[in-house]
Amino acid sequence: MRKYLAFTRGSFMIGLVYRFGPLFSLVGNFVYLGVAYYLWKSIYKNSDTLRSLTFNETFLYVAIGSAVFILLKTYVDWEVAYEIREGIISVHLTKPLDYQTYILFVSLGQIIMSLLVITLPTILIITLVFKVPIPIGVGTLLFPISLLMAFVISFCFDYFVGVMAFYTESGWGLSTVKEIIILGLSGALIPLQFFPETLQGILFMLPFQAIYHTPLMMLTQPDQPLSIFLPMLAIQVVWAVVLFGLTRLFFEQAVKVLRIAGG
């Protein structure tokens, strides 16, 4: 484990060197927050609550959701696909390292960097600029654990798309489709409460909601009883374990078709 933590530290240090990218992301996110604030303000103009959510809860959900989206955007799918296409992955396969674990800990360093540069400043902007308070409750304590599980689940989807490059030699199309599916079905853009009830039942059975909806609900409605949050967290853990195992099995099969030419 210690050798993998070295990759996390290295990835974090690289982020510090190339820090202008995250800073521009923060500026872009601030503009998005302004648009989202006035958009939802107009939607709530004639109503205090919609789908059992107040304006503050909805805006907080959308605002934190945008920060979490940037936080989980590690481009693992692009990196893995590139290494497969260029044959660089053969170097990793000869090292005494587990490739999936190596990529996971490299991504973790990027996550920590984004957390400090984008997520925490976004929370300050929400409270100081838009004057929307962040409620405190038992869900707040569970939020870091839920966010970690969301990272693992998101990583698994990205890693799966990247490994598909063994067969497709390109991950652009699959990556685009993956982004659309996750954004549309996870509650990243719009809280799942605004979907029709029949569709909600289907979405809650899929792993996508565990990436955004679960951690965001813990932060926006943290005063709910523990009996509500623990099953949500348990579902996240199950999906994280299952998807991590499935992607590992998929890699072991996909690597058999690796073809590298040169000399």
SULTADA-V992792 format. One record per residue. N is the residue number from 1. PHI is phi as a letter, one per 30 degrees, with the letter a starting at -180 (NA if undefined). D_CENTER is the distance of its C-alpha to the mean C-alpha in Angstrom with 2 decimals. Layout:
# SULTADA-V992792
N,PHI,D_CENTER
N,PHI,D_CENTER
This chain:
# SULTADA-V992792
1,NA,22.92
2,d,24.49
3,d,24.56
4,d,20.81
5,d,20.30
6,d,22.44
7,d,19.90
8,d,17.25
9,d,19.96
10,d,20.90
11,d,17.49
12,d,17.35
13,d,20.93
14,d,20.29
15,d,17.72
16,d,20.56
17,d,22.97
18,c,20.97
19,d,19.79
20,d,20.88
21,e,17.82
22,d,15.52
23,d,18.51
24,d,18.86
25,d,15.23
26,d,16.21
27,d,19.35
28,d,17.79
29,d,15.46
30,d,18.71
31,d,20.45
32,d,17.85
33,d,18.25
34,d,21.98
35,d,21.91
36,d,19.77
37,d,22.09
38,d,25.26
39,d,24.03
40,d,23.22
41,d,26.31
42,d,28.43
43,d,26.95
44,c,27.84
45,e,31.18
46,c,33.31
47,a,31.36
48,d,30.13
49,b,27.68
50,b,26.02
51,h,24.77
52,i,25.32
53,c,23.00
54,d,24.64
55,d,23.93
56,e,22.52
57,d,20.11
58,d,18.98
59,d,18.70
60,d,16.88
61,d,14.35
62,d,13.97
63,d,14.19
64,d,11.66
65,e,9.30
66,d,10.02
67,d,9.47
68,d,6.02
69,e,5.38
70,d,7.49
71,d,6.25
72,d,3.31
73,d,6.25
74,c,8.48
75,h,10.76
76,d,11.42
77,d,12.88
78,d,15.18
79,d,16.25
80,d,17.14
81,d,18.90
82,d,20.79
83,d,21.99
84,d,23.17
85,d,24.91
86,d,26.62
87,i,27.54
88,d,25.95
89,d,24.36
90,d,27.95
91,d,28.16
92,d,25.24
93,d,26.83
94,d,30.04
95,c,28.57
96,d,28.56
97,b,24.77
98,d,22.36
99,d,20.39
100,d,17.21
101,d,17.32
102,d,18.18
103,d,15.21
104,d,12.90
105,d,14.76
106,d,14.90
107,d,11.14
108,d,11.41
109,d,13.95
110,d,11.90
111,d,9.32
112,d,12.54
113,d,14.00
114,d,11.45
115,d,11.64
116,d,15.39
117,c,15.86
118,c,13.53
119,d,12.07
120,d,15.45
121,d,17.57
122,d,15.80
123,d,16.77
124,d,20.22
125,d,20.55
126,d,19.84
127,d,22.50
128,c,25.00
129,c,25.00
130,c,24.17
131,h,25.76
132,c,23.26
133,d,23.42
134,c,20.59
135,d,22.09
136,c,22.42
137,a,22.73
138,d,21.89
139,d,18.39
140,d,17.85
141,d,18.82
142,d,16.46
143,e,13.39
144,e,12.75
145,d,13.17
146,d,10.95
147,d,8.05
148,d,9.11
149,d,9.31
150,d,5.88
151,d,5.11
152,d,8.22
153,d,7.77
154,d,5.07
155,e,7.54
156,d,10.33
157,d,9.91
158,d,9.80
159,d,12.59
160,d,14.53
161,d,14.72
162,d,15.81
163,d,18.39
164,e,19.73
165,d,21.29
166,e,23.94
167,c,25.26
168,c,24.39
169,i,24.63
170,a,22.14
171,c,18.50
172,d,18.56
173,d,19.38
174,d,17.12
175,d,14.09
176,d,15.12
177,d,15.70
178,e,12.37
179,d,10.66
180,d,13.36
181,d,13.14
182,d,9.52
183,d,10.12
184,d,13.49
185,c,13.17
186,c,10.16
187,i,11.69
188,d,9.38
189,c,12.69
190,b,15.29
191,e,15.53
192,d,16.45
193,d,19.78
194,d,20.93
195,d,20.93
196,e,24.23
197,e,24.70
198,d,25.32
199,d,22.09
200,e,20.24
201,e,21.85
202,d,20.56
203,d,16.93
204,d,16.95
205,d,18.18
206,c,15.30
207,d,12.17
208,d,9.93
209,d,10.80
210,d,9.65
211,d,5.89
212,c,6.99
213,e,10.75
214,d,11.57
215,d,10.25
216,d,11.34
217,d,14.64
218,d,15.24
219,c,15.19
220,d,17.09
221,b,19.58
222,d,19.91
223,d,23.64
224,d,23.43
225,d,25.12
226,d,23.62
227,d,24.65
228,d,22.01
229,d,19.05
230,d,20.08
231,d,19.98
232,d,16.46
233,d,15.41
234,d,17.65
235,d,16.07
236,d,12.64
237,d,14.67
238,d,16.62
239,d,13.90
240,d,12.37
241,d,15.99
242,d,17.04
243,d,14.40
244,d,14.81
245,d,18.51
246,d,18.61
247,d,16.87
248,d,19.34
249,d,22.20
250,d,21.21
251,d,21.22
252,d,24.61
253,d,26.02
254,d,24.61
255,d,25.84
256,d,29.34
257,c,29.56
258,d,28.80
259,b,31.47
260,b,32.17
261,c,35.26
262,k,36.92
263,l,39.06
